[in-house]
Amino acid sequence: MKKKCYRIILDEHAGYEVQIWRIWFPFWVQKHHVGHINTFSTIVHAKAWIEKGCPKESTKIVVYKTCK
């Protein structure tokens, strides 16, 4: 069973935002982390943030989605 999924959507600031979905809270929410801004100018930077593990802890279009 997948514990969490990430997706990249268009945002209204730099361009892209990472959202997270968890089994215990089954809604897409913006991924937050103290000291990190969750807005990226390119999909490549947003994907790199997800692949790095995202530091531990709408009418929007899904651009990229991955589940781990």
N, CA, C and O atoms as CSV, one atom per row, in Angstrom:
chain,resi,resn,atom,element,x,y,z
A,1,MET,N,N,0.840,-1.179,0.000
A,1,MET,CA,C,0.000,0.000,0.000
A,1,MET,C,C,0.887,1.245,0.000
A,1,MET,O,O,1.854,1.326,0.758
A,2,LYS,N,N,0.563,2.187,-0.831
A,2,LYS,CA,C,1.334,3.418,-0.924
A,2,LYS,C,C,1.013,4.312,0.267
A,2,LYS,O,O,-0.155,4.549,0.578
A,3,LYS,N,N,2.040,4.802,0.922
A,3,LYS,CA,C,1.853,5.630,2.105
A,3,LYS,C,C,1.659,7.096,1.758
A,3,LYS,O,O,0.883,7.793,2.412
A,4,LYS,N,N,2.366,7.571,0.722
A,4,LYS,CA,C,2.217,8.952,0.334
A,4,LYS,C,C,2.532,9.135,-1.132
A,4,LYS,O,O,3.358,8.420,-1.699
A,5,CYS,N,N,1.876,10.086,-1.733
A,5,CYS,CA,C,2.087,10.425,-3.139
A,5,CYS,C,C,2.372,11.912,-3.223
A,5,CYS,O,O,1.890,12.705,-2.415
A,6,TYR,N,N,3.157,12.265,-4.206
A,6,TYR,CA,C,3.453,13.670,-4.462
A,6,TYR,C,C,2.949,14.028,-5.845
A,6,TYR,O,O,2.899,13.181,-6.736
A,7,ARG,N,N,2.576,15.288,-6.021
A,7,ARG,CA,C,2.245,15.773,-7.351
A,7,ARG,C,C,2.721,17.207,-7.478
A,7,ARG,O,O,2.862,17.924,-6.487
A,8,ILE,N,N,2.964,17.607,-8.701
A,8,ILE,CA,C,3.380,18.973,-8.988
A,8,ILE,C,C,2.250,19.630,-9.757
A,8,ILE,O,O,1.766,19.094,-10.753
A,9,ILE,N,N,1.839,20.786,-9.290
A,9,ILE,CA,C,0.757,21.512,-9.942
A,9,ILE,C,C,1.216,22.922,-10.267
A,9,ILE,O,O,2.219,23.399,-9.737
A,10,LEU,N,N,0.478,23.579,-11.137
A,10,LEU,CA,C,0.760,24.981,-11.428
A,10,LEU,C,C,0.342,25.811,-10.229
A,10,LEU,O,O,-0.721,25.578,-9.653
A,11,ASP,N,N,1.163,26.777,-9.847
A,11,ASP,CA,C,0.769,27.690,-8.775
A,11,ASP,C,C,0.779,29.120,-9.311
A,11,ASP,O,O,1.068,29.352,-10.485
A,12,GLU,N,N,0.465,30.063,-8.449
A,12,GLU,CA,C,0.328,31.449,-8.883
A,12,GLU,C,C,1.540,32.304,-8.530
A,12,GLU,O,O,1.488,33.528,-8.650
A,13,HIS,N,N,2.624,31.676,-8.098
A,13,HIS,CA,C,3.806,32.438,-7.694
A,13,HIS,C,C,4.938,32.226,-8.691
A,13,HIS,O,O,5.012,32.935,-9.695
A,14,ALA,N,N,5.809,31.275,-8.435
A,14,ALA,CA,C,6.961,31.047,-9.313
A,14,ALA,C,C,6.610,30.131,-10.482
A,14,ALA,O,O,7.298,30.144,-11.503
A,15,GLY,N,N,5.568,29.349,-10.349
A,15,GLY,CA,C,5.187,28.467,-11.448
A,15,GLY,C,C,4.672,27.104,-11.040
A,15,GLY,O,O,3.653,26.650,-11.562
A,16,TYR,N,N,5.368,26.426,-10.099
A,16,TYR,CA,C,4.991,25.066,-9.738
A,16,TYR,C,C,5.047,24.867,-8.221
A,16,TYR,O,O,5.864,25.476,-7.530
A,17,GLU,N,N,4.170,24.010,-7.727
A,17,GLU,CA,C,4.072,23.726,-6.292
A,17,GLU,C,C,3.983,22.218,-6.103
A,17,GLU,O,O,3.362,21.523,-6.907
A,18,VAL,N,N,4.607,21.712,-5.036
A,18,VAL,CA,C,4.549,20.286,-4.708
A,18,VAL,C,C,3.442,20.077,-3.678
A,18,VAL,O,O,3.364,20.784,-2.673
A,19,GLN,N,N,2.591,19.092,-3.950
A,19,GLN,CA,C,1.554,18.719,-2.998
A,19,GLN,C,C,1.755,17.268,-2.596
A,19,GLN,O,O,2.379,16.492,-3.319
A,20,ILE,N,N,1.215,16.910,-1.428
A,20,ILE,CA,C,1.364,15.553,-0.888
A,20,ILE,C,C,-0.010,14.992,-0.525
A,20,ILE,O,O,-0.912,15.728,-0.124
A,21,TRP,N,N,-0.147,13.682,-0.673
A,21,TRP,CA,C,-1.349,12.950,-0.276
A,21,TRP,C,C,-0.901,11.805,0.612
A,21,TRP,O,O,0.010,11.057,0.257
A,22,ARG,N,N,-1.531,11.668,1.754
A,22,ARG,CA,C,-1.188,10.575,2.677
A,22,ARG,C,C,-2.429,9.752,2.966
A,22,ARG,O,O,-3.548,10.265,2.944
A,23,ILE,N,N,-2.225,8.492,3.231
A,23,ILE,CA,C,-3.332,7.565,3.444
A,23,ILE,C,C,-4.216,7.991,4.627
A,23,ILE,O,O,-5.433,7.807,4.591
A,24,TRP,N,N,-3.609,8.551,5.659
A,24,TRP,CA,C,-4.368,8.922,6.855
A,24,TRP,C,C,-5.039,10.288,6.722
A,24,TRP,O,O,-5.850,10.649,7.574
A,25,PHE,N,N,-4.727,11.047,5.690
A,25,PHE,CA,C,-5.391,12.319,5.409
A,25,PHE,C,C,-5.555,12.409,3.898
A,25,PHE,O,O,-4.770,13.067,3.216
A,26,PRO,N,N,-6.588,11.737,3.378
A,26,PRO,CA,C,-6.693,11.542,1.926
A,26,PRO,C,C,-7.140,12.773,1.127
A,26,PRO,O,O,-8.127,12.725,0.394
A,27,PHE,N,N,-6.411,13.853,1.279
A,27,PHE,CA,C,-6.643,15.059,0.499
A,27,PHE,C,C,-5.293,15.594,0.055
A,27,PHE,O,O,-4.302,15.456,0.772
A,28,TRP,N,N,-5.251,16.196,-1.108
A,28,TRP,CA,C,-4.014,16.816,-1.588
A,28,TRP,C,C,-3.811,18.127,-0.852
A,28,TRP,O,O,-4.700,18.979,-0.838
A,29,VAL,N,N,-2.639,18.294,-0.234
A,29,VAL,CA,C,-2.296,19.529,0.470
A,29,VAL,C,C,-0.882,19.947,0.080
A,29,VAL,O,O,-0.069,19.120,-0.333
A,30,GLN,N,N,-0.607,21.224,0.215
A,30,GLN,CA,C,0.728,21.720,-0.108
A,30,GLN,C,C,1.735,21.142,0.870
A,30,GLN,O,O,1.493,21.104,2.076
A,31,LYS,N,N,2.862,20.693,0.343
A,31,LYS,CA,C,3.936,20.159,1.181
A,31,LYS,C,C,4.668,21.319,1.828
A,31,LYS,O,O,5.220,22.176,1.139
A,32,HIS,N,N,4.672,21.346,3.146
A,32,HIS,CA,C,5.338,22.412,3.901
A,32,HIS,C,C,6.541,21.861,4.637
A,32,HIS,O,O,6.562,20.695,5.031
A,33,HIS,N,N,7.528,22.695,4.815
A,33,HIS,CA,C,8.683,22.365,5.646
A,33,HIS,C,C,9.314,23.671,6.095
A,33,HIS,O,O,9.513,24.582,5.291
A,34,VAL,N,N,9.626,23.760,7.371
A,34,VAL,CA,C,10.224,24.971,7.931
A,34,VAL,C,C,11.529,25.286,7.205
A,34,VAL,O,O,12.392,24.419,7.065
A,35,GLY,N,N,11.666,26.507,6.752
A,35,GLY,CA,C,12.882,26.934,6.089
A,35,GLY,C,C,12.909,26.687,4.588
A,35,GLY,O,O,13.874,27.060,3.921
A,36,HIS,N,N,11.874,26.070,4.049
A,36,HIS,CA,C,11.808,25.794,2.612
A,36,HIS,C,C,10.564,26.441,2.022
A,36,HIS,O,O,9.488,26.395,2.618
A,37,ILE,N,N,10.715,27.036,0.865
A,37,ILE,CA,C,9.584,27.611,0.156
A,37,ILE,C,C,9.154,26.604,-0.900
A,37,ILE,O,O,9.974,26.137,-1.691
A,38,ASN,N,N,7.887,26.275,-0.913
A,38,ASN,CA,C,7.366,25.273,-1.824
A,38,ASN,C,C,6.801,25.932,-3.080
A,38,ASN,O,O,5.608,25.828,-3.365
A,39,THR,N,N,7.651,26.596,-3.809
A,39,THR,CA,C,7.295,27.121,-5.121
A,39,THR,C,C,8.561,27.109,-5.968
A,39,THR,O,O,9.625,27.547,-5.530
A,40,PHE,N,N,8.428,26.605,-7.175
A,40,PHE,CA,C,9.586,26.384,-8.032
A,40,PHE,C,C,9.355,26.987,-9.408
A,40,PHE,O,O,8.226,27.027,-9.895
A,41,SER,N,N,10.420,27.451,-10.025
A,41,SER,CA,C,10.302,28.068,-11.342
A,41,SER,C,C,10.258,27.026,-12.464
A,41,SER,O,O,9.790,27.320,-13.564
A,42,THR,N,N,10.745,25.807,-12.191
A,42,THR,CA,C,10.728,24.753,-13.210
A,42,THR,C,C,10.251,23.434,-12.606
A,42,THR,O,O,10.343,23.212,-11.398
A,43,ILE,N,N,9.743,22.572,-13.474
A,43,ILE,CA,C,9.328,21.239,-13.042
A,43,ILE,C,C,10.543,20.446,-12.583
A,43,ILE,O,O,10.440,19.636,-11.662
A,44,VAL,N,N,11.680,20.667,-13.208
A,44,VAL,CA,C,12.911,19.953,-12.851
A,44,VAL,C,C,13.279,20.208,-11.393
A,44,VAL,O,O,13.642,19.276,-10.676
A,45,HIS,N,N,13.189,21.458,-10.950
A,45,HIS,CA,C,13.506,21.775,-9.552
A,45,HIS,C,C,12.485,21.144,-8.601
A,45,HIS,O,O,12.856,20.650,-7.536
A,46,ALA,N,N,11.217,21.157,-8.973
A,46,ALA,CA,C,10.188,20.546,-8.133
A,46,ALA,C,C,10.390,19.034,-8.041
A,46,ALA,O,O,10.271,18.457,-6.960
A,47,LYS,N,N,10.697,18.388,-9.173
A,47,LYS,CA,C,10.957,16.944,-9.155
A,47,LYS,C,C,12.172,16.618,-8.300
A,47,LYS,O,O,12.170,15.635,-7.560
A,48,ALA,N,N,13.209,17.444,-8.401
A,48,ALA,CA,C,14.419,17.216,-7.599
A,48,ALA,C,C,14.097,17.291,-6.115
A,48,ALA,O,O,14.644,16.524,-5.323
A,49,TRP,N,N,13.215,18.208,-5.731
A,49,TRP,CA,C,12.815,18.347,-4.328
A,49,TRP,C,C,12.085,17.096,-3.855
A,49,TRP,O,O,12.294,16.636,-2.732
A,50,ILE,N,N,11.223,16.544,-4.721
A,50,ILE,CA,C,10.511,15.305,-4.384
A,50,ILE,C,C,11.507,14.143,-4.301
A,50,ILE,O,O,11.499,13.389,-3.328
A,51,GLU,N,N,12.346,14.001,-5.299
A,51,GLU,CA,C,13.295,12.889,-5.332
A,51,GLU,C,C,14.290,12.940,-4.179
A,51,GLU,O,O,14.778,11.907,-3.720
A,52,LYS,N,N,14.585,14.144,-3.720
A,52,LYS,CA,C,15.483,14.304,-2.572
A,52,LYS,C,C,14.788,13.841,-1.297
A,52,LYS,O,O,15.411,13.740,-0.240
A,53,GLY,N,N,13.512,13.567,-1.404
A,53,GLY,CA,C,12.771,13.049,-0.275
A,53,GLY,C,C,11.917,14.107,0.390
A,53,GLY,O,O,11.329,13.842,1.438
A,54,CYS,N,N,11.830,15.275,-0.173
A,54,CYS,CA,C,11.115,16.373,0.457
A,54,CYS,C,C,11.554,16.402,1.921
A,54,CYS,O,O,11.201,15.494,2.673
A,55,PRO,N,N,12.296,17.396,2.339
A,55,PRO,CA,C,12.808,17.412,3.703
A,55,PRO,C,C,11.754,16.951,4.701
A,55,PRO,O,O,10.596,17.362,4.620
A,56,LYS,N,N,12.148,16.109,5.631
A,56,LYS,CA,C,11.180,15.497,6.545
A,56,LYS,C,C,10.406,16.555,7.332
A,56,LYS,O,O,10.425,17.773,7.155
A,57,GLU,N,N,9.987,16.124,7.886
A,57,GLU,CA,C,9.093,17.010,8.528
A,57,GLU,C,C,9.158,17.624,9.708
A,57,GLU,O,O,8.245,18.365,10.069
A,58,SER,N,N,-9.426,22.783,-5.983
A,58,SER,CA,C,-8.670,23.669,-6.821
A,58,SER,C,C,-8.953,23.477,-8.307
A,58,SER,O,O,-9.497,22.473,-8.768
A,59,THR,N,N,-8.628,24.295,-8.861
A,59,THR,CA,C,-8.719,24.302,-10.320
A,59,THR,C,C,-7.319,24.191,-10.889
A,59,THR,O,O,-7.034,24.697,-11.974
A,60,LYS,N,N,-6.493,23.556,-10.184
A,60,LYS,CA,C,-5.098,23.466,-10.573
A,60,LYS,C,C,-4.876,22.260,-11.467
A,60,LYS,O,O,-5.611,21.276,-11.387
A,61,ILE,N,N,-3.879,22.335,-12.306
A,61,ILE,CA,C,-3.575,21.291,-13.280
A,61,ILE,C,C,-2.422,20.433,-12.771
A,61,ILE,O,O,-1.382,20.966,-12.384
A,62,VAL,N,N,-2.590,19.128,-12.766
A,62,VAL,CA,C,-1.531,18.222,-12.364
A,62,VAL,C,C,-0.531,18.135,-13.503
A,62,VAL,O,O,-0.886,17.799,-14.633
A,63,VAL,N,N,0.708,18.436,-13.197
A,63,VAL,CA,C,1.763,18.417,-14.200
A,63,VAL,C,C,2.598,17.149,-14.082
A,63,VAL,O,O,3.053,16.605,-15.087
A,64,TYR,N,N,2.798,16.681,-12.856
A,64,TYR,CA,C,3.656,15.519,-12.602
A,64,TYR,C,C,3.151,14.854,-11.334
A,64,TYR,O,O,2.799,15.540,-10.374
A,65,LYS,N,N,3.108,13.521,-11.319
A,65,LYS,CA,C,2.640,12.821,-10.124
A,65,LYS,C,C,3.462,11.556,-9.943
A,65,LYS,O,O,3.736,10.839,-10.905
A,66,THR,N,N,3.852,11.285,-8.701
A,66,THR,CA,C,4.586,10.062,-8.378
A,66,THR,C,C,4.156,9.567,-7.005
A,66,THR,O,O,3.857,10.371,-6.123
A,67,CYS,N,N,4.124,8.279,-6.819
A,67,CYS,CA,C,3.775,7.678,-5.532
A,67,CYS,C,C,4.938,6.817,-5.072
A,67,CYS,O,O,5.597,6.160,-5.879
A,68,LYS,N,N,5.185,6.826,-3.762
A,68,LYS,CA,C,6.288,6.033,-3.193
A,68,LYS,C,C,5.767,5.156,-2.083
A,68,LYS,O,O,6.534,4.410,-1.474
